[in-house]
Amino acid sequence: MDGLSAAAATDDDGFARSRLRTLLDHLADVRDPREPAKVRYPLPEVLWLVVAATICDGDDYDAIAEWGESHLAFLLSPSCGGSRHFTSAFPARPGCAW
């Protein structure tokens, strides 16, 4: 295992990190070029939805939106990176006026 992989495989306390947590942390590092006033969903959440739906064979916007809508419980799961942004605190759901 190279130095980069070893560093990504453990947290600050030296415990093994899940691969999903590592992926979500990498998605959070992606720079968001959008104008803040026009952002409805944080970029890491949009990227997480796209990655998960694409792995599950979503190959276009409609398929990804449909997958997100039908797997909302999965997206909300704390162990899967879920957050308040996919909840009722925000009026839109995946597939609705992103």
Legacy VTK file of the C-alpha trace (Angstrom):
# vtk DataFile Version 3.0
C-alpha trace
ASCII
DATASET POLYDATA
POINTS 98 float
0.000 0.000 0.000
1.514 3.378 -0.918
1.619 6.340 1.474
-1.469 8.001 0.032
-3.584 4.856 0.281
-2.400 4.167 3.811
-3.273 7.710 4.898
-6.729 7.472 3.362
-7.356 4.087 4.988
-7.203 5.369 8.584
-8.851 8.204 10.466
-7.131 10.666 12.823
-7.212 8.103 15.636
-5.604 5.400 13.501
-8.806 3.388 13.062
-9.726 1.929 9.674
-12.067 4.160 7.654
-14.789 2.797 5.481
-14.308 3.062 1.742
-17.576 4.945 1.531
-16.431 7.530 4.087
-13.233 7.972 2.086
-15.260 8.471 -1.119
-17.537 11.013 0.569
-14.527 12.900 1.914
-13.046 13.047 -1.580
-16.354 14.296 -3.014
-16.375 17.025 -0.360
-12.980 18.213 -1.616
-14.270 18.935 -5.139
-14.394 22.687 -5.754
-17.890 23.958 -6.482
-17.834 26.504 -9.331
-21.522 27.420 -8.964
-22.716 30.791 -7.706
-23.583 30.290 -4.004
-26.903 32.120 -4.297
-28.055 29.650 -6.953
-27.104 26.460 -5.093
-29.998 24.341 -3.871
-28.001 21.202 -3.017
-24.399 20.990 -1.841
-22.116 19.646 -4.569
-20.883 16.636 -2.538
-24.486 15.421 -2.200
-25.174 15.841 -5.904
-21.967 13.973 -6.724
-22.826 11.222 -4.223
-26.254 10.756 -5.827
-24.724 10.644 -9.322
-22.026 8.143 -8.295
-24.474 5.844 -6.481
-27.081 5.946 -9.254
-24.460 5.465 -11.972
-23.082 2.399 -10.200
-26.662 1.106 -10.226
-26.878 1.571 -14.012
-28.324 5.091 -14.176
-27.008 6.459 -17.446
-28.824 9.755 -17.878
-30.407 12.547 -15.849
-33.866 10.953 -15.750
-32.537 7.550 -14.650
-30.381 9.141 -11.946
-33.295 11.275 -10.687
-35.616 8.241 -10.674
-33.037 6.159 -8.809
-32.560 8.947 -6.258
-36.283 9.256 -5.662
-36.780 5.512 -5.220
-33.712 5.111 -2.978
-34.178 8.134 -0.759
-33.983 6.028 2.434
-30.568 4.768 1.310
-29.367 8.295 0.545
-30.584 9.477 3.959
-28.876 6.642 5.829
-26.137 8.112 8.045
-23.902 5.163 7.211
-24.250 6.098 3.544
-23.445 9.763 3.935
-27.040 10.940 4.271
-27.635 14.452 5.496
-30.360 16.930 6.205
-30.282 18.274 2.646
-32.285 15.343 1.278
-34.882 15.711 4.035
-38.064 17.722 4.360
-36.039 20.763 5.436
-35.567 21.268 1.720
-38.714 21.339 -0.398
-37.256 19.500 -3.393
-36.295 15.851 -3.641
-33.922 14.232 -6.107
-35.500 14.620 -9.502
-37.468 17.733 -8.625
-36.200 21.012 -10.039
-32.539 20.607 -9.323
LINES 1 99
98 0 1 2 3 4 5 6 7 8 9 10 11 12 13 14 15 16 17 18 19 20 21 22 23 24 25 26 27 28 29 30 31 32 33 34 35 36 37 38 39 40 41 42 43 44 45 46 47 48 49 50 51 52 53 54 55 56 57 58 59 60 61 62 63 64 65 66 67 68 69 70 71 72 73 74 75 76 77 78 79 80 81 82 83 84 85 86 87 88 89 90 91 92 93 94 95 96 97
